[in-house]
Amino acid sequence: MESLYLLIPFSILLAFVIGGLFWWATRSGQFDDLEGPGHRILMDDDSTKPDNKQPPP
């Protein structure tokens, strides 16, 4: 029972440390997509509409 007095605050502290490290990693760009732009350049962009302007007669 006495060990709970030590383990509960330690687990709460550990949860805050892990949360802080995750927040820091997210804010510093550790989870940015580095491969997406390289693959996106190879994909066809069919969503653009063709220009249907006709020259004046």
N, CA, C and O atoms as a GROMACS GRO file, in nm:
protein
  228
    1MET      N    1   0.082  -0.119   0.000
    1MET     CA    2   0.000   0.000   0.000
    1MET      C    3   0.086   0.126   0.000
    1MET      O    4   0.052   0.225  -0.064
    2GLU      N    5   0.197   0.122   0.071
    2GLU     CA    6   0.283   0.239   0.077
    2GLU      C    7   0.348   0.269  -0.057
    2GLU      O    8   0.384   0.383  -0.086
    3SER      N    9   0.363   0.166  -0.140
    3SER     CA   10   0.425   0.188  -0.271
    3SER      C   11   0.335   0.270  -0.362
    3SER      O   12   0.384   0.335  -0.455
    4LEU      N   13   0.204   0.269  -0.338
    4LEU     CA   14   0.113   0.349  -0.420
    4LEU      C   15   0.138   0.498  -0.401
    4LEU      O   16   0.117   0.576  -0.494
    5TYR      N   17   0.181   0.538  -0.283
    5TYR     CA   18   0.210   0.679  -0.257
    5TYR      C   19   0.327   0.728  -0.343
    5TYR      O   20   0.340   0.847  -0.368
    6LEU      N   21   0.409   0.637  -0.387
    6LEU     CA   22   0.522   0.672  -0.473
    6LEU      C   23   0.486   0.650  -0.621
    6LEU      O   24   0.524   0.731  -0.706
    7LEU      N   25   0.415   0.543  -0.651
    7LEU     CA   26   0.390   0.507  -0.790
    7LEU      C   27   0.287   0.597  -0.858
    7LEU      O   28   0.301   0.626  -0.976
    8ILE      N   29   0.185   0.641  -0.786
    8ILE     CA   30   0.083   0.727  -0.848
    8ILE      C   31   0.140   0.862  -0.889
    8ILE      O   32   0.120   0.903  -1.003
    9PRO      N   33   0.212   0.935  -0.802
    9PRO     CA   34   0.272   1.061  -0.849
    9PRO      C   35   0.376   1.039  -0.958
    9PRO      O   36   0.389   1.121  -1.049
   10PHE      N   37   0.451   0.930  -0.950
   10PHE     CA   38   0.550   0.902  -1.052
   10PHE      C   39   0.483   0.876  -1.188
   10PHE      O   40   0.534   0.921  -1.291
   11SER      N   41   0.371   0.806  -1.189
   11SER     CA   42   0.302   0.778  -1.315
   11SER      C   43   0.240   0.905  -1.374
   11SER      O   44   0.238   0.924  -1.495
   12ILE      N   45   0.190   0.993  -1.287
   12ILE     CA   46   0.136   1.120  -1.335
   12ILE      C   47   0.247   1.207  -1.392
   12ILE      O   48   0.230   1.269  -1.497
   13LEU      N   49   0.360   1.211  -1.325
   13LEU     CA   50   0.474   1.287  -1.375
   13LEU      C   51   0.524   1.231  -1.508
   13LEU      O   52   0.557   1.306  -1.600
   14LEU      N   53   0.528   1.100  -1.519
   14LEU     CA   54   0.571   1.035  -1.642
   14LEU      C   55   0.475   1.065  -1.757
   14LEU      O   56   0.518   1.086  -1.871
   15ALA      N   57   0.345   1.068  -1.728
   15ALA     CA   58   0.246   1.102  -1.831
   15ALA      C   59   0.265   1.245  -1.880
   15ALA      O   60   0.254   1.271  -1.999
   16PHE      N   61   0.294   1.338  -1.789
   16PHE     CA   62   0.319   1.477  -1.829
   16PHE      C   63   0.447   1.490  -1.911
   16PHE      O   64   0.451   1.567  -2.007
   17VAL      N   65   0.550   1.416  -1.876
   17VAL     CA   66   0.675   1.420  -1.951
   17VAL      C   67   0.654   1.366  -2.092
   17VAL      O   68   0.702   1.425  -2.189
   18ILE      N   69   0.584   1.254  -2.104
   18ILE     CA   70   0.557   1.197  -2.236
   18ILE      C   71   0.470   1.292  -2.319
   18ILE      O   72   0.495   1.311  -2.438
   19GLY      N   73   0.370   1.352  -2.257
   19GLY     CA   74   0.286   1.450  -2.327
   19GLY      C   75   0.366   1.571  -2.372
   19GLY      O   76   0.345   1.621  -2.483
   20GLY      N   77   0.456   1.618  -2.288
   20GLY     CA   78   0.540   1.732  -2.324
   20GLY      C   79   0.635   1.700  -2.438
   20GLY      O   80   0.657   1.782  -2.527
   21LEU      N   81   0.691   1.580  -2.435
   21LEU     CA   82   0.779   1.541  -2.546
   21LEU      C   83   0.702   1.526  -2.676
   21LEU      O   84   0.753   1.562  -2.783
   22PHE      N   85   0.581   1.473  -2.670
   22PHE     CA   86   0.499   1.461  -2.790
   22PHE      C   87   0.461   1.599  -2.843
   22PHE      O   88   0.465   1.622  -2.964
   23TRP      N   89   0.424   1.691  -2.754
   23TRP     CA   90   0.390   1.828  -2.795
   23TRP      C   91   0.510   1.896  -2.859
   23TRP      O   92   0.496   1.962  -2.961
   24TRP      N   93   0.627   1.880  -2.800
   24TRP     CA   94   0.749   1.940  -2.856
   24TRP      C   95   0.780   1.883  -2.994
   24TRP      O   96   0.815   1.957  -3.086
   25ALA      N   97   0.766   1.751  -3.009
   25ALA     CA   98   0.795   1.689  -3.138
   25ALA      C   99   0.697   1.736  -3.244
   25ALA      O  100   0.735   1.755  -3.359
   26THR      N  101   0.572   1.753  -3.207
   26THR     CA  102   0.472   1.800  -3.303
   26THR      C  103   0.501   1.944  -3.344
   26THR      O  104   0.491   1.977  -3.462
   27ARG      N  105   0.535   2.029  -3.250
   27ARG     CA  106   0.561   2.171  -3.279
   27ARG      C  107   0.690   2.192  -3.357
   27ARG      O  108   0.702   2.289  -3.431
   28SER      N  109   0.787   2.103  -3.342
   28SER     CA  110   0.916   2.122  -3.409
   28SER      C  111   0.919   2.057  -3.547
   28SER      O  112   1.022   2.062  -3.614
   29GLY      N  113   0.808   1.995  -3.591
   29GLY     CA  114   0.802   1.943  -3.726
   29GLY      C  115   0.853   1.801  -3.741
   29GLY      O  116   0.890   1.761  -3.852
   30GLN      N  117   0.857   1.724  -3.634
   30GLN     CA  118   0.908   1.588  -3.643
   30GLN      C  119   0.814   1.496  -3.721
   30GLN      O  120   0.858   1.393  -3.772
   31PHE      N  121   0.687   1.533  -3.732
   31PHE     CA  122   0.590   1.448  -3.799
   31PHE      C  123   0.549   1.505  -3.935
   31PHE      O  124   0.446   1.465  -3.989
   32ASP      N  125   0.627   1.596  -3.990
   32ASP     CA  126   0.597   1.650  -4.122
   32ASP      C  127   0.616   1.544  -4.229
   32ASP      O  128   0.698   1.452  -4.215
   33ASP      N  129   0.540   1.557  -4.335
   33ASP     CA  130   0.547   1.461  -4.444
   33ASP      C  131   0.662   1.501  -4.536
   33ASP      O  132   0.654   1.603  -4.605
   34LEU      N  133   0.768   1.424  -4.537
   34LEU     CA  134   0.883   1.454  -4.620
   34LEU      C  135   0.878   1.382  -4.755
   34LEU      O  136   0.943   1.426  -4.850
   35GLU      N  137   0.802   1.274  -4.764
   35GLU     CA  138   0.796   1.199  -4.889
   35GLU      C  139   0.680   1.242  -4.977
   35GLU      O  140   0.683   1.217  -5.098
   36GLY      N  141   0.580   1.306  -4.922
   36GLY     CA  142   0.461   1.346  -4.998
   36GLY      C  143   0.491   1.436  -5.116
   36GLY      O  144   0.444   1.407  -5.226
   37PRO      N  145   0.569   1.544  -5.100
   37PRO     CA  146   0.598   1.630  -5.214
   37PRO      C  147   0.675   1.558  -5.324
   37PRO      O  148   0.657   1.588  -5.442
   38GLY      N  149   0.761   1.464  -5.288
   38GLY     CA  150   0.835   1.389  -5.389
   38GLY      C  151   0.745   1.297  -5.470
   38GLY      O  152   0.768   1.278  -5.589
   39HIS      N  153   0.643   1.241  -5.406
   39HIS     CA  154   0.548   1.156  -5.478
   39HIS      C  155   0.445   1.239  -5.553
   39HIS      O  156   0.396   1.197  -5.658
   40ARG      N  157   0.411   1.355  -5.500
   40ARG     CA  158   0.310   1.439  -5.561
   40ARG      C  159   0.355   1.493  -5.696
   40ARG      O  160   0.272   1.518  -5.784
   41ILE      N  161   0.484   1.511  -5.714
   41ILE     CA  162   0.534   1.564  -5.840
   41ILE      C  163   0.518   1.462  -5.953
   41ILE      O  164   0.515   1.500  -6.070
   42LEU      N  165   0.508   1.334  -5.918
   42LEU     CA  166   0.493   1.230  -6.019
   42LEU      C  167   0.348   1.204  -6.056
   42LEU      O  168   0.321   1.138  -6.157
   43MET      N  169   0.254   1.253  -5.978
   43MET     CA  170   0.112   1.228  -6.004
   43MET      C  171   0.061   1.324  -6.109
   43MET      O  172   0.100   1.440  -6.114
   44ASP      N  173  -0.030   1.274  -6.194
   44ASP     CA  174  -0.094   1.360  -6.293
   44ASP      C  175  -0.198   1.446  -6.224
   44ASP      O  176  -0.268   1.402  -6.133
   45ASP      N  177  -0.206   1.570  -6.267
   45ASP     CA  178  -0.304   1.663  -6.211
   45ASP      C  179  -0.418   1.676  -6.310
   45ASP      O  180  -0.419   1.768  -6.392
   46ASP      N  181  -0.514   1.585  -6.304
   46ASP     CA  182  -0.627   1.585  -6.396
   46ASP      C  183  -0.741   1.674  -6.348
   46ASP      O  184  -0.842   1.688  -6.417
   47SER      N  185  -0.726   1.734  -6.233
   47SER     CA  186  -0.835   1.814  -6.179
   47SER      C  187  -0.840   1.954  -6.240
   47SER      O  188  -0.938   2.025  -6.217
   48THR      N  189  -0.740   1.997  -6.315
   48THR     CA  190  -0.744   2.129  -6.376
   48THR      C  191  -0.830   2.125  -6.501
   48THR      O  192  -0.828   2.027  -6.576
   49LYS      N  193  -0.904   2.230  -6.523
   49LYS     CA  194  -0.991   2.239  -6.640
   49LYS      C  195  -0.913   2.298  -6.757
   49LYS      O  196  -0.834   2.390  -6.738
   50PRO      N  197  -0.934   2.246  -6.876
   50PRO     CA  198  -0.864   2.302  -6.992
   50PRO      C  199  -0.918   2.441  -7.026
   50PRO      O  200  -1.034   2.472  -6.999
   51ASP      N  201  -0.833   2.520  -7.083
   51ASP     CA  202  -0.870   2.656  -7.121
   51ASP      C  203  -0.944   2.650  -7.253
   51ASP      O  204  -0.886   2.612  -7.355
   52ASN      N  205  -1.072   2.687  -7.254
   52ASN     CA  206  -1.155   2.676  -7.374
   52ASN      C  207  -1.171   2.809  -7.446
   52ASN      O  208  -1.271   2.831  -7.513
   53LYS      N  209  -1.076   2.895  -7.433
   53LYS     CA  210  -1.086   3.025  -7.504
   53LYS      C  211  -1.058   3.004  -7.652
   53LYS      O  212  -0.962   2.938  -7.691
   54GLN      N  213  -1.144   3.060  -7.732
   54GLN     CA  214  -1.124   3.052  -7.877
   54GLN      C  215  -1.080   3.189  -7.928
   54GLN      O  216  -1.124   3.292  -7.876
   55PRO      N  217  -0.995   3.191  -8.028
   55PRO     CA  218  -0.950   3.320  -8.081
   55PRO      C  219  -1.067   3.392  -8.149
   55PRO      O  220  -1.157   3.327  -8.202
   56PRO      N  221  -1.066   3.525  -8.147
   56PRO     CA  222  -1.176   3.599  -8.212
   56PRO      C  223  -1.172   3.576  -8.364
   56PRO      O  224  -1.064   3.557  -8.421
   57PRO      N  225  -1.290   3.577  -8.430
   57PRO     CA  226  -1.295   3.554  -8.576
   57PRO      C  227  -1.241   3.668  -8.658
   57PRO      O  228  -1.240   3.661  -8.781
   0.00000   0.00000   0.00000
